[in-house]
Amino acid sequence: METQDQADFLKRHGCDVAQGYLYAKPMNIEQIADRFFNRDGTESLPGDDPIPSDV
């Protein structure tokens, strides 16, 4: 997903899960680990970096 229009279209049609440039650029493994895991290896989800609720 790249644009807000695409997100709006899918949301109107019942899709509540998406990925793409609208939310984040591609990441290498180190960036993924930094974003989704704490230093002790535990998950930092949910709530630490929420997806916008209006999408």
C-alpha positions in Angstrom: 0.0 0.0 0.0 1.5 3.3 -1.0 -1.2 6.0 -0.7 -3.9 7.1 1.7 -6.5 6.6 -1.1 -5.5 2.9 -1.3 -5.9 2.5 2.4 -9.2 4.2 2.4 -10.5 2.0 -0.4 -9.5 -1.2 1.3 -10.9 0.0 4.7 -14.2 0.7 3.0 -14.2 -2.8 1.6 -13.6 -4.5 5.0 -9.8 -4.9 4.9 -8.2 -4.0 8.2 -4.7 -5.4 7.6 -2.2 -3.9 5.2 1.5 -3.3 4.6 3.5 -1.0 2.4 5.3 2.3 2.0 2.4 4.2 3.6 3.3 2.6 6.9 7.0 1.9 6.6 9.8 1.6 4.1 11.5 -1.8 3.6 13.8 -2.7 6.5 16.8 -4.9 6.9 17.0 -7.5 9.6 18.7 -5.1 12.1 16.0 -2.4 11.6 13.2 -5.0 12.1 14.8 -6.2 15.3 15.2 -2.6 16.5 11.6 -1.8 15.7 9.8 -4.9 17.0 12.0 -6.2 19.8 13.4 -4.8 23.0 17.0 -5.2 23.8 16.2 -8.2 26.0 14.6 -10.0 23.1 11.0 -9.6 24.2 8.5 -8.2 21.7 7.8 -4.5 21.9 4.3 -4.9 20.5 1.5 -3.9 20.8 1.3 -0.2 21.5 4.9 0.8 21.3 4.6 1.9 17.6 1.0 1.8 16.8 -0.5 1.8 13.3 -2.6 4.9 12.7 -6.2 4.1 13.7 -7.7 6.2 10.9 -6.4 3.8 8.2 
